[in-house]
């Protein structure tokens, strides 16, 4: 980075609330709704591992795509659909002045209440 001031842009958000795992049926439906490539990547089980050889990845992916073509209803038993039921949602709108616009929404029995926050 140079000594020049960097521009500020963007919107950020944070959601809070209880998270529940899906049932076996929901997990399977979610998995099968994804593209064949996404399912193959998940079945490989190597997400976020260091990749030393792209050709090795491509060969493994092709092999797993072949497996999916032969068994289209194959589901990764480790696949879990998680559902968030938000109770609090916060948004930040960045500003060059650093006086960001921040809003917090809280779930109430009557619906959502909106609260501006200090930046």
VENZI-V295866 format. One record per helix or strand. SS is the DSSP state (2 for helix, 1 for strand). FROM is the first residue (numbers start at 1). LEN is the number of residues. Records with the same first field share a line. If there is no record, write none. Layout:
SS->FROM-LEN, FROM-LEN
This chain:
1->11-11, 82-12, 101-8, 111-7
2->24-9, 36-9, 54-17
